[in-house]
Amino acid sequence: MGFYLSGFYRMLSEQPYFDWPEKLQGRLPWVEIGFGNGEFLEHLAGACPHQPMVGMEVSLTCLDKAARRLHRLGAENVRLLLGDARFLLRECFEDNGVERVFMNFPCPWPKSRHARRRVTSKRFADALAAVLCVGGTFHLVTDEAWYAREAMAFLGEHPALCGRLEDAEASDRPVATKYERKWRALGKDILSVVVEKTAPWRGERLVEEGRALHVEVVFEGDLWQCLRALEGREGHQNEAHWIFREVFLGNDSSVLVQVIANDDGFEQRFFLRAVRRNDRVLMKIDDTATPFRTPAVRFSLEEAARFLTKNLP
Ligand SMILES: C[S@@+](CC[C@H](N)C(=O)[O-])C[C@H]1O[C@@H](n2cnc3c(N)ncnc32)[C@H](O)[C@@H]1O
C-alpha cells in the first residue's frame, strides 16, 4: 500500500524518509499526532488531495484501521508512521520542514506519576519550534482544560512560538473525530490551542547520521559462551540506557544479542549480530530490524564489542 510505512522497516536508514509522488513535491507536509482511527486524516486527505500529510500513532491497531480507511479512499498523499510522535516529529523532519501539526484529543495522562507520557512538554515545544516553518501552526484540541493550559504554558513561553487558547466551538473545525463526538455527547467543553511559529529556531536531533554502526575486534575464544554472559547486563550514559536480553546462536555460528535501547524514553528493540572473521569478530546491527541510530543503539553495540575484548579466554 502506497501510504503505509511502518516506522521501523523502510524509512529509518533511508533518507529522505518520505517518497512523495512528483505532484506533491514542493509543498511542506501537515502532520497529525495520535490519529486514532484515522477519521481526521481521511477528511483532510480527501479535502486537500495535493497536500502531503503524515500521521503518527503508537497503536498498531489504530494504524491498521487508519491504513484501511485511507486505502478505501485511494489516498496517495498520506504516509503513516508507527511510533512515538515525540521522537518521530523531531527526527523525521528537517528544521522548517512542516507547515502544520494537528493533535486531536491527546491522552491527557492526568496522574502526576504518568506526566512523562504526555506529548506536550518543553522538549516537544523545541521540536515544534524546529520543524515548523515560520508562520506554520500547531493545532491542539482537548476536552481537558488543565491540559490545554499546561500545553499553553510550555508552548507559549517558547521564544519562537506564540499561542492562543480558545473555545473550539468558535474555531473552524473541519470534522469531529471519534473522541470529539464522545466528549461532546457527554456535554464536555472542548478547548483549542493554536500556536504559531514566529521566529527561526534551530533544532537538535538524537539520530546520528553517517556514523558507522559496526565494530571489529580481535577475539579468538568461544563467541557464544562469551556473549551469553551479556544476558541481563545493563548500561547507561547520560539519557541513553540499554539492556542486553537473550543471546541466540545462529545456524551460521554467528551470535545474536537481543537489545532494548532507550533514549530519553524512546524505546527500540533490535538484535546485534556478532560474526567471526578469522581472529576477529565483527559486531553489527542485525538487519531484521533497523533501529534509528541513536546514542543508546551505538553505545550498546560498542559495549558488546568491548565486552568481547575484556573477556578474552
Ligand atoms: C484519545 S485518542 C484520540 C484519537 C483521535 N485523535 C481522536 O480524536 O479520535 C489518543 C491517541 O493518541 C495516541 N498516542 C498517545 N501517545 C502518543 C504518542 N506519544 N505518539 C503518537 N500517538 C500517541 C493513542 O494511541 C491514541 O490513539
The ligand as an ORCA input file, in Angstrom:
! r2SCAN-3c Opt
* xyz 0 1
  C      -7.656      9.786     22.973
  S      -7.039      9.120     21.496
  C      -7.584     10.286     20.253
  C      -7.635      9.691     18.873
  C      -8.088     10.654     17.763
  N      -7.168     11.740     17.607
  C      -9.476     11.173     18.028
  O      -9.625     12.386     18.272
  O     -10.420     10.390     17.974
  C      -5.285      9.495     21.610
  C      -4.460      8.772     20.555
  O      -3.100      9.202     20.656
  C      -2.240      8.079     20.522
  N      -0.971      8.439     21.192
  C      -0.745      8.569     22.528
  N       0.523      8.943     22.771
  C       1.117      9.060     21.554
  C       2.441      9.404     21.135
  N       3.383      9.710     22.032
  N       2.718      9.406     19.815
  C       1.770      9.085     18.900
  N       0.496      8.744     19.235
  C       0.178      8.744     20.538
  C      -3.011      6.949     21.175
  O      -2.585      5.675     20.744
  C      -4.429      7.259     20.746
  O      -4.769      6.644     19.518
*
